[in-house]
Amino acid sequence: MFRLPVCPHCHAIYRYGDVRKSLNTKIHTCYHCKKQFKTSFSGLWILFLIAVVIGIFVNIFEMTAFSGTNVIALMITNIVLILFFLLFVPFFTKFRKFGADAQKSENIQISKKQQKKQTNKNAVRSSNKRR
């Protein structure tokens, strides 16, 4: 999970700066294999949960350790934590296949599932014939 995204086609690793720049666009073209892929932010909820838990613990520590803590100090602390966790966004993004390549891979997966079902049916039929 804590690695930079790779191209789903040729597995070329993207640099941190390239990923940060490409977060605004959904569809990208690989610089190595020239195929298109899209950005998926499905892993960001894990980063969000980590940030919330650490933020809660930091706020509780700040309120207990410093008796004169006010709301402004807590807000500044939370803003600093949010900015810190924004540095980790590229490590939680994923690149997925897009367009015809994604449909081909889905069709291959569906055909493999159908083949498994067919072999299971054949195995059941042959075991029923033996009885």
A tleap script that builds the chain and sets N, CA, C and O, in Angstrom:
source leaprc.protein.ff14SB
mol = sequence {
  NMET PHE ARG LEU PRO VAL CYS PRO HIE CYS
  HIE ALA ILE TYR ARG TYR GLY ASP VAL ARG
  LYS SER LEU ASN THR LYS ILE HIE THR CYS
  TYR HIE CYS LYS LYS GLN PHE LYS THR SER
  PHE SER GLY LEU TRP ILE LEU PHE LEU ILE
  ALA VAL VAL ILE GLY ILE PHE VAL ASN ILE
  PHE GLU MET THR ALA PHE SER GLY THR ASN
  VAL ILE ALA LEU MET ILE THR ASN ILE VAL
  LEU ILE LEU PHE PHE LEU LEU PHE VAL PRO
  PHE PHE THR LYS PHE ARG LYS PHE GLY ALA
  ASP ALA GLN LYS SER GLU ASN ILE GLN ILE
  SER LYS LYS GLN GLN LYS LYS GLN THR ASN
  LYS ASN ALA VAL ARG SER SER ASN LYS ARG
  CARG
}
set mol.1.N position { 0.823 -1.191 0.000 }
set mol.1.CA position { 0.000 0.000 0.000 }
set mol.1.C position { 0.867 1.254 0.000 }
set mol.1.O position { 0.481 2.260 -0.595 }
set mol.2.N position { 2.031 1.220 0.654 }
set mol.2.CA position { 2.874 2.410 0.730 }
set mol.2.C position { 3.921 2.382 -0.364 }
set mol.2.O position { 5.121 2.314 -0.096 }
set mol.3.N position { 3.453 2.435 -1.600 }
set mol.3.CA position { 4.369 2.493 -2.726 }
set mol.3.C position { 3.759 3.409 -3.774 }
set mol.3.O position { 2.553 3.653 -3.785 }
set mol.4.N position { 4.591 3.897 -4.629 }
set mol.4.CA position { 4.106 4.771 -5.685 }
set mol.4.C position { 3.351 3.953 -6.719 }
set mol.4.O position { 3.646 2.772 -6.902 }
set mol.5.N position { 2.382 4.558 -7.401 }
set mol.5.CA position { 1.602 3.822 -8.394 }
set mol.5.C position { 2.453 3.381 -9.582 }
set mol.5.O position { 3.438 4.025 -9.942 }
set mol.6.N position { 2.043 2.270 -10.172 }
set mol.6.CA position { 2.708 1.746 -11.355 }
set mol.6.C position { 1.706 1.661 -12.496 }
set mol.6.O position { 0.498 1.589 -12.266 }
set mol.7.N position { 2.201 1.669 -13.712 }
set mol.7.CA position { 1.344 1.526 -14.885 }
set mol.7.C position { 0.737 0.124 -14.872 }
set mol.7.O position { 1.467 -0.853 -14.704 }
set mol.8.N position { -0.582 0.001 -15.046 }
set mol.8.CA position { -1.194 -1.332 -15.014 }
set mol.8.C position { -0.836 -2.187 -16.226 }
set mol.8.O position { -1.089 -3.392 -16.225 }
set mol.9.N position { -0.255 -1.584 -17.256 }
set mol.9.CA position { 0.082 -2.328 -18.465 }
set mol.9.C position { 1.524 -2.822 -18.430 }
set mol.9.O position { 1.783 -4.020 -18.548 }
set mol.10.N position { 2.458 -1.890 -18.267 }
set mol.10.CA position { 3.878 -2.246 -18.363 }
set mol.10.C position { 4.584 -2.212 -17.003 }
set mol.10.O position { 5.770 -2.534 -16.921 }
set mol.11.N position { 3.886 -1.835 -15.953 }
set mol.11.CA position { 4.391 -1.779 -14.574 }
set mol.11.C position { 5.550 -0.796 -14.393 }
set mol.11.O position { 6.439 -1.018 -13.571 }
set mol.12.N position { 5.531 0.287 -15.166 }
set mol.12.CA position { 6.514 1.352 -14.988 }
set mol.12.C position { 6.150 2.138 -13.732 }
set mol.12.O position { 4.988 2.498 -13.540 }
set mol.13.N position { 7.122 2.400 -12.890 }
set mol.13.CA position { 6.889 3.115 -11.638 }
set mol.13.C position { 6.907 4.611 -11.907 }
set mol.13.O position { 7.794 5.120 -12.592 }
set mol.14.N position { 5.914 5.313 -11.360 }
set mol.14.CA position { 5.827 6.759 -11.530 }
set mol.14.C position { 6.463 7.457 -10.349 }
set mol.14.O position { 6.319 7.026 -9.205 }
set mol.15.N position { 7.174 8.549 -10.635 }
set mol.15.CA position { 7.835 9.317 -9.590 }
set mol.15.C position { 6.802 10.094 -8.776 }
set mol.15.O position { 5.685 10.337 -9.235 }
set mol.16.N position { 7.190 10.475 -7.575 }
set mol.16.CA position { 6.311 11.200 -6.661 }
set mol.16.C position { 5.796 12.484 -7.309 }
set mol.16.O position { 4.599 12.765 -7.247 }
set mol.17.N position { 6.674 13.259 -7.925 }
set mol.17.CA position { 6.267 14.521 -8.547 }
set mol.17.C position { 5.299 14.321 -9.707 }
set mol.17.O position { 4.369 15.107 -9.891 }
set mol.18.N position { 5.524 13.256 -10.493 }
set mol.18.CA position { 4.617 12.972 -11.604 }
set mol.18.C position { 3.227 12.618 -11.096 }
set mol.18.O position { 2.226 13.028 -11.684 }
set mol.19.N position { 3.161 11.866 -10.017 }
set mol.19.CA position { 1.861 11.475 -9.466 }
set mol.19.C position { 1.151 12.693 -8.893 }
set mol.19.O position { -0.056 12.848 -9.079 }
set mol.20.N position { 1.881 13.555 -8.200 }
set mol.20.CA position { 1.271 14.774 -7.638 }
set mol.20.C position { 0.706 15.662 -8.744 }
set mol.20.O position { -0.370 16.238 -8.584 }
set mol.21.N position { 1.416 15.778 -9.853 }
set mol.21.CA position { 0.948 16.602 -10.963 }
set mol.21.C position { -0.256 15.982 -11.655 }
set mol.21.O position { -1.114 16.701 -12.166 }
set mol.22.N position { -0.329 14.660 -11.676 }
set mol.22.CA position { -1.382 13.985 -12.433 }
set mol.22.C position { -2.644 13.735 -11.612 }
set mol.22.O position { -3.581 13.124 -12.126 }
set mol.23.N position { -2.706 14.174 -10.382 }
set mol.23.CA position { -3.884 13.927 -9.554 }
set mol.23.C position { -5.105 14.697 -10.044 }
set mol.23.O position { -6.234 14.308 -9.746 }
set mol.24.N position { -4.905 15.768 -10.780 }
set mol.24.CA position { -6.027 16.579 -11.248 }
set mol.24.C position { -6.736 15.961 -12.443 }
set mol.24.O position { -7.915 16.239 -12.663 }
set mol.25.N position { -6.056 15.136 -13.215 }
set mol.25.CA position { -6.666 14.522 -14.389 }
set mol.25.C position { -6.999 13.062 -14.093 }
set mol.25.O position { -6.301 12.393 -13.330 }
set mol.26.N position { -8.062 12.589 -14.700 }
set mol.26.CA position { -8.516 11.219 -14.446 }
set mol.26.C position { -7.881 10.205 -15.390 }
set mol.26.O position { -7.618 9.069 -14.995 }
set mol.27.N position { -7.634 10.607 -16.637 }
set mol.27.CA position { -7.117 9.683 -17.635 }
set mol.27.C position { -5.704 10.099 -18.010 }
set mol.27.O position { -5.448 11.270 -18.291 }
set mol.28.N position { -4.787 9.139 -18.015 }
set mol.28.CA position { -3.385 9.400 -18.297 }
set mol.28.C position { -2.907 8.480 -19.410 }
set mol.28.O position { -3.538 7.466 -19.709 }
set mol.29.N position { -1.792 8.844 -20.016 }
set mol.29.CA position { -1.121 8.001 -20.989 }
set mol.29.C position { 0.246 7.647 -20.434 }
set mol.29.O position { 0.996 8.523 -20.003 }
set mol.30.N position { 0.562 6.383 -20.446 }
set mol.30.CA position { 1.842 5.915 -19.912 }
set mol.30.C position { 2.979 6.456 -20.770 }
set mol.30.O position { 2.906 6.422 -21.998 }
set mol.31.N position { 4.009 6.944 -20.136 }
set mol.31.CA position { 5.140 7.490 -20.872 }
set mol.31.C position { 5.997 6.394 -21.488 }
set mol.31.O position { 6.809 6.665 -22.372 }
set mol.32.N position { 5.824 5.168 -21.032 }
set mol.32.CA position { 6.646 4.070 -21.516 }
set mol.32.C position { 5.954 3.261 -22.610 }
set mol.32.O position { 6.520 3.059 -23.685 }
set mol.33.N position { 4.730 2.797 -22.341 }
set mol.33.CA position { 4.032 1.930 -23.292 }
set mol.33.C position { 2.965 2.662 -24.100 }
set mol.33.O position { 2.371 2.071 -25.002 }
set mol.34.N position { 2.709 3.936 -23.797 }
set mol.34.CA position { 1.762 4.795 -24.521 }
set mol.34.C position { 0.316 4.311 -24.465 }
set mol.34.O position { -0.481 4.664 -25.334 }
set mol.35.N position { -0.040 3.506 -23.457 }
set mol.35.CA position { -1.421 3.067 -23.275 }
set mol.35.C position { -2.078 3.939 -22.214 }
set mol.35.O position { -1.404 4.530 -21.370 }
set mol.36.N position { -3.408 4.007 -22.272 }
set mol.36.CA position { -4.134 4.873 -21.345 }
set mol.36.C position { -4.553 4.102 -20.092 }
set mol.36.O position { -4.826 2.902 -20.132 }
set mol.37.N position { -4.591 4.835 -18.982 }
set mol.37.CA position { -5.089 4.294 -17.720 }
set mol.37.C position { -5.725 5.422 -16.940 }
set mol.37.O position { -5.546 6.593 -17.275 }
set mol.38.N position { -6.471 5.078 -15.897 }
set mol.38.CA position { -7.137 6.112 -15.100 }
set mol.38.C position { -6.687 6.033 -13.650 }
set mol.38.O position { -6.188 5.008 -13.186 }
set mol.39.N position { -6.878 7.135 -12.954 }
set mol.39.CA position { -6.490 7.231 -11.553 }
set mol.39.C position { -7.644 6.789 -10.665 }
set mol.39.O position { -8.788 7.189 -10.878 }
set mol.40.N position { -7.342 5.969 -9.678 }
set mol.40.CA position { -8.342 5.515 -8.721 }
set mol.40.C position { -7.933 5.980 -7.328 }
set mol.40.O position { -6.797 5.779 -6.898 }
set mol.41.N position { -8.866 6.596 -6.645 }
set mol.41.CA position { -8.596 7.094 -5.289 }
set mol.41.C position { -9.230 6.208 -4.230 }
set mol.41.O position { -9.576 6.687 -3.150 }
set mol.42.N position { -9.384 4.934 -4.520 }
set mol.42.CA position { -10.053 4.035 -3.578 }
set mol.42.C position { -9.235 3.816 -2.308 }
set mol.42.O position { -9.809 3.491 -1.268 }
set mol.43.N position { -7.933 3.982 -2.359 }
set mol.43.CA position { -7.100 3.782 -1.180 }
set mol.43.C position { -7.033 4.980 -0.258 }
set mol.43.O position { -6.467 4.892 0.831 }
set mol.44.N position { -7.605 6.104 -0.679 }
set mol.44.CA position { -7.510 7.320 0.135 }
set mol.44.C position { -8.322 7.245 1.420 }
set mol.44.O position { -8.031 7.970 2.371 }
set mol.45.N position { -9.328 6.388 1.468 }
set mol.45.CA position { -10.113 6.289 2.706 }
set mol.45.C position { -9.246 5.714 3.824 }
set mol.45.O position { -9.473 6.033 4.992 }
set mol.46.N position { -8.267 4.882 3.503 }
set mol.46.CA position { -7.353 4.360 4.530 }
set mol.46.C position { -6.504 5.498 5.080 }
set mol.46.O position { -6.320 5.616 6.291 }
set mol.47.N position { -5.985 6.342 4.178 }
set mol.47.CA position { -5.210 7.499 4.619 }
set mol.47.C position { -6.068 8.429 5.467 }
set mol.47.O position { -5.592 8.967 6.467 }
set mol.48.N position { -7.324 8.624 5.082 }
set mol.48.CA position { -8.237 9.475 5.847 }
set mol.48.C position { -8.450 8.912 7.257 }
set mol.48.O position { -8.418 9.661 8.234 }
set mol.49.N position { -8.666 7.602 7.365 }
set mol.49.CA position { -8.864 6.997 8.693 }
set mol.49.C position { -7.618 7.123 9.559 }
set mol.49.O position { -7.718 7.400 10.754 }
set mol.50.N position { -6.452 6.922 8.969 }
set mol.50.CA position { -5.203 7.073 9.724 }
set mol.50.C position { -5.057 8.511 10.213 }
set mol.50.O position { -4.683 8.747 11.362 }
set mol.51.N position { -5.355 9.470 9.337 }
set mol.51.CA position { -5.239 10.887 9.704 }
set mol.51.C position { -6.211 11.249 10.820 }
set mol.51.O position { -5.854 12.002 11.727 }
set mol.52.N position { -7.433 10.725 10.768 }
set mol.52.CA position { -8.425 11.031 11.808 }
set mol.52.C position { -7.988 10.460 13.157 }
set mol.52.O position { -8.069 11.145 14.177 }
set mol.53.N position { -7.532 9.231 13.165 }
set mol.53.CA position { -7.124 8.604 14.429 }
set mol.53.C position { -5.927 9.338 15.025 }
set mol.53.O position { -5.923 9.643 16.218 }
set mol.54.N position { -4.925 9.622 14.219 }
set mol.54.CA position { -3.751 10.341 14.730 }
set mol.54.C position { -4.144 11.752 15.165 }
set mol.54.O position { -3.634 12.249 16.169 }
set mol.55.N position { -5.040 12.403 14.425 }
set mol.55.CA position { -5.506 13.738 14.808 }
set mol.55.C position { -6.211 13.736 16.152 }
set mol.55.O position { -6.020 14.643 16.962 }
set mol.56.N position { -7.028 12.716 16.388 }
set mol.56.CA position { -7.731 12.626 17.677 }
set mol.56.C position { -6.733 12.471 18.811 }
set mol.56.O position { -6.843 13.142 19.836 }
set mol.57.N position { -5.755 11.584 18.630 }
set mol.57.CA position { -4.769 11.371 19.692 }
set mol.57.C position { -3.914 12.615 19.933 }
set mol.57.O position { -3.595 12.933 21.078 }
set mol.58.N position { -3.543 13.317 18.867 }
set mol.58.CA position { -2.740 14.542 19.025 }
set mol.58.C position { -3.553 15.617 19.742 }
set mol.58.O position { -3.020 16.321 20.599 }
set mol.59.N position { -4.839 15.753 19.402 }
set mol.59.CA position { -5.676 16.743 20.071 }
set mol.59.C position { -5.869 16.409 21.551 }
set mol.59.O position { -5.809 17.299 22.400 }
set mol.60.N position { -6.097 15.149 21.859 }
set mol.60.CA position { -6.247 14.748 23.267 }
set mol.60.C position { -4.956 15.009 24.031 }
set mol.60.O position { -4.991 15.514 25.153 }
set mol.61.N position { -3.809 14.666 23.429 }
set mol.61.CA position { -2.526 14.915 24.085 }
set mol.61.C position { -2.316 16.407 24.309 }
set mol.61.O position { -1.865 16.826 25.375 }
set mol.62.N position { -2.645 17.203 23.298 }
set mol.62.CA position { -2.444 18.646 23.411 }
set mol.62.C position { -3.331 19.248 24.509 }
set mol.62.O position { -2.898 20.143 25.235 }
set mol.63.N position { -4.560 18.762 24.627 }
set mol.63.CA position { -5.455 19.300 25.660 }
set mol.63.C position { -5.036 18.873 27.060 }
set mol.63.O position { -5.222 19.629 28.014 }
set mol.64.N position { -4.473 17.676 27.201 }
set mol.64.CA position { -4.076 17.218 28.532 }
set mol.64.C position { -2.702 17.749 28.929 }
set mol.64.O position { -2.482 18.054 30.101 }
set mol.65.N position { -1.773 17.867 27.979 }
set mol.65.CA position { -0.417 18.293 28.316 }
set mol.65.C position { -0.329 19.795 28.558 }
set mol.65.O position { 0.432 20.252 29.411 }
set mol.66.N position { -1.104 20.548 27.809 }
set mol.66.CA position { -1.063 22.005 27.946 }
set mol.66.C position { -2.427 22.479 28.449 }
set mol.66.O position { -3.419 22.422 27.722 }
set mol.67.N position { -2.466 22.937 29.674 }
set mol.67.CA position { -3.748 23.278 30.295 }
set mol.67.C position { -4.393 24.517 29.678 }
set mol.67.O position { -5.613 24.665 29.757 }
set mol.68.N position { -3.625 25.397 29.075 }
set mol.68.CA position { -4.175 26.629 28.519 }
set mol.68.C position { -4.499 26.527 27.033 }
set mol.68.O position { -4.521 27.544 26.340 }
set mol.69.N position { -4.746 25.341 26.540 }
set mol.69.CA position { -5.017 25.152 25.117 }
set mol.69.C position { -6.393 25.701 24.760 }
set mol.69.O position { -7.377 25.415 25.442 }
set mol.70.N position { -6.459 26.486 23.691 }
set mol.70.CA position { -7.739 26.999 23.231 }
set mol.70.C position { -8.059 26.408 21.854 }
set mol.70.O position { -7.287 25.620 21.308 }
set mol.71.N position { -9.202 26.801 21.310 }
set mol.71.CA position { -9.680 26.241 20.039 }
set mol.71.C position { -8.768 26.637 18.883 }
set mol.71.O position { -8.575 25.846 17.960 }
set mol.72.N position { -8.212 27.823 18.914 }
set mol.72.CA position { -7.341 28.277 17.829 }
set mol.72.C position { -6.083 27.405 17.750 }
set mol.72.O position { -5.646 27.053 16.654 }
set mol.73.N position { -5.503 27.057 18.890 }
set mol.73.CA position { -4.324 26.194 18.900 }
set mol.73.C position { -4.657 24.807 18.347 }
set mol.73.O position { -3.859 24.224 17.613 }
set mol.74.N position { -5.835 24.277 18.696 }
set mol.74.CA position { -6.243 22.974 18.168 }
set mol.74.C position { -6.467 23.043 16.656 }
set mol.74.O position { -6.124 22.105 15.937 }
set mol.75.N position { -7.038 24.139 16.174 }
set mol.75.CA position { -7.267 24.282 14.732 }
set mol.75.C position { -5.950 24.368 13.978 }
set mol.75.O position { -5.806 23.770 12.912 }
set mol.76.N position { -4.989 25.105 14.519 }
set mol.76.CA position { -3.676 25.205 13.874 }
set mol.76.C position { -3.011 23.832 13.823 }
set mol.76.O position { -2.423 23.457 12.809 }
set mol.77.N position { -3.108 23.090 14.916 }
set mol.77.CA position { -2.544 21.736 14.946 }
set mol.77.C position { -3.205 20.853 13.904 }
set mol.77.O position { -2.520 20.101 13.211 }
set mol.78.N position { -4.515 20.931 13.781 }
set mol.78.CA position { -5.224 20.110 12.800 }
set mol.78.C position { -4.861 20.501 11.365 }
set mol.78.O position { -4.733 19.630 10.504 }
set mol.79.N position { -4.697 21.779 11.105 }
set mol.79.CA position { -4.307 22.220 9.760 }
set mol.79.C position { -2.910 21.696 9.415 }
set mol.79.O position { -2.670 21.254 8.291 }
set mol.80.N position { -2.000 21.747 10.376 }
set mol.80.CA position { -0.652 21.222 10.144 }
set mol.80.C position { -0.707 19.717 9.875 }
set mol.80.O position { -0.006 19.223 8.991 }
set mol.81.N position { -1.530 18.987 10.624 }
set mol.81.CA position { -1.666 17.546 10.394 }
set mol.81.C position { -2.253 17.242 9.019 }
set mol.81.O position { -1.808 16.313 8.344 }
set mol.82.N position { -3.242 18.016 8.604 }
set mol.82.CA position { -3.846 17.804 7.284 }
set mol.82.C position { -2.819 18.050 6.190 }
set mol.82.O position { -2.727 17.270 5.243 }
set mol.83.N position { -2.052 19.120 6.307 }
set mol.83.CA position { -1.015 19.400 5.313 }
set mol.83.C position { 0.045 18.306 5.292 }
set mol.83.O position { 0.554 17.950 4.229 }
set mol.84.N position { 0.375 17.774 6.462 }
set mol.84.CA position { 1.336 16.671 6.538 }
set mol.84.C position { 0.807 15.429 5.835 }
set mol.84.O position { 1.547 14.777 5.099 }
set mol.85.N position { -0.456 15.094 6.047 }
set mol.85.CA position { -1.019 13.894 5.437 }
set mol.85.C position { -1.274 14.068 3.941 }
set mol.85.O position { -1.369 13.073 3.222 }
set mol.86.N position { -1.388 15.295 3.458 }
set mol.86.CA position { -1.516 15.513 2.013 }
set mol.86.C position { -0.251 15.099 1.262 }
set mol.86.O position { -0.300 14.810 0.067 }
set mol.87.N position { 0.877 15.072 1.965 }
set mol.87.CA position { 2.115 14.609 1.339 }
set mol.87.C position { 2.056 13.124 0.982 }
set mol.87.O position { 2.794 12.674 0.105 }
set mol.88.N position { 1.192 12.359 1.644 }
set mol.88.CA position { 1.120 10.914 1.438 }
set mol.88.C position { 0.071 10.490 0.409 }
set mol.88.O position { -0.085 9.295 0.156 }
set mol.89.N position { -0.646 11.436 -0.183 }
set mol.89.CA position { -1.708 11.098 -1.143 }
set mol.89.C position { -1.187 10.267 -2.320 }
set mol.89.O position { -1.850 9.297 -2.690 }
set mol.90.N position { -0.034 10.590 -2.932 }
set mol.90.CA position { 0.424 9.764 -4.058 }
set mol.90.C position { 0.685 8.302 -3.689 }
set mol.90.O position { 0.605 7.427 -4.552 }
set mol.91.N position { 0.991 8.030 -2.436 }
set mol.91.CA position { 1.256 6.649 -2.028 }
set mol.91.C position { -0.030 5.833 -1.878 }
set mol.91.O position { 0.022 4.606 -1.796 }
set mol.92.N position { -1.169 6.500 -1.843 }
set mol.92.CA position { -2.446 5.814 -1.663 }
set mol.92.C position { -3.316 5.856 -2.924 }
set mol.92.O position { -4.461 5.404 -2.890 }
set mol.93.N position { -2.800 6.386 -4.025 }
set mol.93.CA position { -3.537 6.361 -5.282 }
set mol.93.C position { -3.142 5.122 -6.071 }
set mol.93.O position { -2.055 4.572 -5.891 }
set mol.94.N position { -4.034 4.697 -6.939 }
set mol.94.CA position { -3.782 3.523 -7.773 }
set mol.94.C position { -4.094 3.883 -9.214 }
set mol.94.O position { -4.947 4.727 -9.488 }
set mol.95.N position { -3.400 3.241 -10.121 }
set mol.95.CA position { -3.683 3.389 -11.532 }
set mol.95.C position { -4.361 2.126 -12.020 }
set mol.95.O position { -3.886 1.021 -11.755 }
set mol.96.N position { -5.477 2.280 -12.735 }
set mol.96.CA position { -6.242 1.142 -13.245 }
set mol.96.C position { -6.350 1.229 -14.759 }
set mol.96.O position { -6.243 2.305 -15.347 }
set mol.97.N position { -6.563 0.072 -15.376 }
set mol.97.CA position { -6.705 0.029 -16.823 }
set mol.97.C position { -7.943 0.800 -17.243 }
set mol.97.O position { -8.904 0.923 -16.483 }
set mol.98.N position { -7.907 1.315 -18.461 }
set mol.98.CA position { -8.983 2.165 -18.945 }
set mol.98.C position { -9.352 1.761 -20.363 }
set mol.98.O position { -8.488 1.394 -21.159 }
set mol.99.N position { -10.627 1.832 -20.668 }
set mol.99.CA position { -11.109 1.630 -22.032 }
set mol.99.C position { -11.123 0.185 -22.471 }
set mol.99.O position { -11.551 -0.697 -21.728 }
set mol.100.N position { -10.653 -0.053 -23.681 }
set mol.100.CA position { -10.713 -1.386 -24.285 }
set mol.100.C position { -9.842 -2.379 -23.525 }
set mol.100.O position { -10.184 -3.558 -23.438 }
set mol.101.N position { -8.717 -1.917 -22.973 }
set mol.101.CA position { -7.850 -2.817 -22.220 }
set mol.101.C position { -8.549 -3.338 -20.971 }
set mol.101.O position { -8.404 -4.508 -20.615 }
set mol.102.N position { -9.309 -2.466 -20.303 }
set mol.102.CA position { -10.044 -2.891 -19.111 }
set mol.102.C position { -11.132 -3.887 -19.482 }
set mol.102.O position { -11.358 -4.858 -18.760 }
set mol.103.N position { -11.809 -3.653 -20.604 }
set mol.103.CA position { -12.855 -4.589 -21.039 }
set mol.103.C position { -12.257 -5.937 -21.409 }
set mol.103.O position { -12.853 -6.973 -21.116 }
set mol.104.N position { -11.097 -5.945 -22.043 }
set mol.104.CA position { -10.445 -7.203 -22.390 }
set mol.104.C position { -10.098 -7.997 -21.139 }
set mol.104.O position { -10.336 -9.203 -21.080 }
set mol.105.N position { -9.534 -7.319 -20.131 }
set mol.105.CA position { -9.157 -8.018 -18.908 }
set mol.105.C position { -10.395 -8.513 -18.163 }
set mol.105.O position { -10.364 -9.588 -17.565 }
set mol.106.N position { -11.497 -7.732 -18.190 }
set mol.106.CA position { -12.735 -8.187 -17.559 }
set mol.106.C position { -13.295 -9.400 -18.290 }
set mol.106.O position { -13.767 -10.346 -17.658 }
set mol.107.N position { -13.244 -9.374 -19.631 }
set mol.107.CA position { -13.732 -10.512 -20.404 }
set mol.107.C position { -12.906 -11.759 -20.136 }
set mol.107.O position { -13.450 -12.862 -20.072 }
set mol.108.N position { -11.599 -11.595 -19.980 }
set mol.108.CA position { -10.737 -12.732 -19.672 }
set mol.108.C position { -11.087 -13.298 -18.305 }
set mol.108.O position { -11.143 -14.516 -18.136 }
set mol.109.N position { -11.325 -12.421 -17.321 }
set mol.109.CA position { -11.685 -12.888 -15.983 }
set mol.109.C position { -13.030 -13.591 -15.996 }
set mol.109.O position { -13.206 -14.612 -15.332 }
set mol.110.N position { -13.990 -13.044 -16.759 }
set mol.110.CA position { -15.309 -13.670 -16.841 }
set mol.110.C position { -15.206 -15.033 -17.508 }
set mol.110.O position { -15.838 -15.989 -17.060 }
set mol.111.N position { -14.418 -15.134 -18.572 }
set mol.111.CA position { -14.288 -16.422 -19.257 }
set mol.111.C position { -13.591 -17.446 -18.358 }
set mol.111.O position { -13.930 -18.628 -18.402 }
set mol.112.N position { -12.630 -17.016 -17.551 }
set mol.112.CA position { -11.984 -17.940 -16.617 }
set mol.112.C position { -12.978 -18.437 -15.575 }
set mol.112.O position { -12.959 -19.614 -15.212 }
set mol.113.N position { -13.844 -17.552 -15.091 }
set mol.113.CA position { -14.860 -17.963 -14.121 }
set mol.113.C position { -15.835 -18.947 -14.750 }
set mol.113.O position { -16.241 -19.921 -14.116 }
set mol.114.N position { -16.209 -18.687 -16.003 }
set mol.114.CA position { -17.121 -19.601 -16.693 }
set mol.114.C position { -16.470 -20.957 -16.907 }
set mol.114.O position { -17.141 -21.983 -16.794 }
set mol.115.N position { -15.184 -20.986 -17.211 }
set mol.115.CA position { -14.479 -22.247 -17.381 }
set mol.115.C position { -14.443 -23.026 -16.069 }
set mol.115.O position { -14.605 -24.246 -16.063 }
set mol.116.N position { -14.230 -22.318 -14.953 }
set mol.116.CA position { -14.228 -22.994 -13.644 }
set mol.116.C position { -15.596 -23.583 -13.344 }
set mol.116.O position { -15.698 -24.714 -12.870 }
set mol.117.N position { -16.648 -22.820 -13.620 }
set mol.117.CA position { -17.995 -23.328 -13.378 }
set mol.117.C position { -18.264 -24.554 -14.229 }
set mol.117.O position { -18.851 -25.526 -13.754 }
set mol.118.N position { -17.836 -24.517 -15.490 }
set mol.118.CA position { -18.067 -25.634 -16.385 }
set mol.118.C position { -17.304 -26.874 -15.909 }
set mol.118.O position { -17.843 -27.980 -15.949 }
set mol.119.N position { -16.064 -26.703 -15.461 }
set mol.119.CA position { -15.301 -27.854 -14.967 }
set mol.119.C position { -15.923 -28.397 -13.690 }
set mol.119.O position { -15.933 -29.607 -13.466 }
set mol.120.N position { -16.447 -27.498 -12.846 }
set mol.120.CA position { -17.125 -27.959 -11.634 }
set mol.120.C position { -18.384 -28.748 -11.980 }
set mol.120.O position { -18.667 -29.770 -11.355 }
set mol.121.N position { -19.137 -28.280 -12.967 }
set mol.121.CA position { -20.338 -29.001 -13.389 }
set mol.121.C position { -19.977 -30.362 -13.960 }
set mol.121.O position { -20.653 -31.356 -13.697 }
set mol.122.N position { -18.904 -30.400 -14.746 }
set mol.122.CA position { -18.477 -31.670 -15.333 }
set mol.122.C position { -18.022 -32.637 -14.250 }
set mol.122.O position { -18.274 -33.838 -14.340 }
set mol.123.N position { -17.351 -32.115 -13.227 }
set mol.123.CA position { -16.905 -32.974 -12.134 }
set mol.123.C position { -18.101 -33.530 -11.371 }
set mol.123.O position { -18.098 -34.699 -10.983 }
set mol.124.N position { -19.118 -32.710 -11.153 }
set mol.124.CA position { -20.320 -33.163 -10.451 }
set mol.124.C position { -21.043 -34.211 -11.289 }
set mol.124.O position { -21.513 -35.212 -10.749 }
set mol.125.N position { -21.140 -33.999 -12.596 }
set mol.125.CA position { -21.813 -34.955 -13.477 }
set mol.125.C position { -21.087 -36.296 -13.496 }
set mol.125.O position { -21.712 -37.355 -13.458 }
set mol.126.N position { -19.768 -36.234 -13.556 }
set mol.126.CA position { -19.015 -37.485 -13.588 }
set mol.126.C position { -19.117 -38.228 -12.264 }
set mol.126.O position { -19.152 -39.458 -12.246 }
set mol.127.N position { -19.166 -37.491 -11.151 }
set mol.127.CA position { -19.313 -38.164 -9.854 }
set mol.127.C position { -20.716 -38.744 -9.712 }
set mol.127.O position { -20.887 -39.785 -9.078 }
set mol.128.N position { -21.730 -38.084 -10.294 }
set mol.128.CA position { -23.091 -38.600 -10.257 }
set mol.128.C position { -23.218 -39.855 -11.130 }
set mol.128.O position { -23.974 -40.762 -10.783 }
set mol.129.N position { -22.500 -39.923 -12.247 }
set mol.129.CA position { -22.556 -41.087 -13.127 }
set mol.129.C position { -21.934 -42.311 -12.458 }
set mol.129.O position { -22.380 -43.436 -12.687 }
set mol.130.N position { -20.915 -42.102 -11.641 }
set mol.130.CA position { -20.246 -43.205 -10.950 }
set mol.130.C position { -21.159 -43.853 -9.932 }
set mol.130.O position { -21.017 -45.040 -9.639 }
set mol.131.N position { -22.078 -43.105 -9.397 }
set mol.131.CA position { -22.970 -43.638 -8.362 }
set mol.131.C position { -23.973 -44.511 -9.016 }
set mol.131.O position { -24.835 -45.074 -8.340 }
savepdb mol mol.pdb
quit
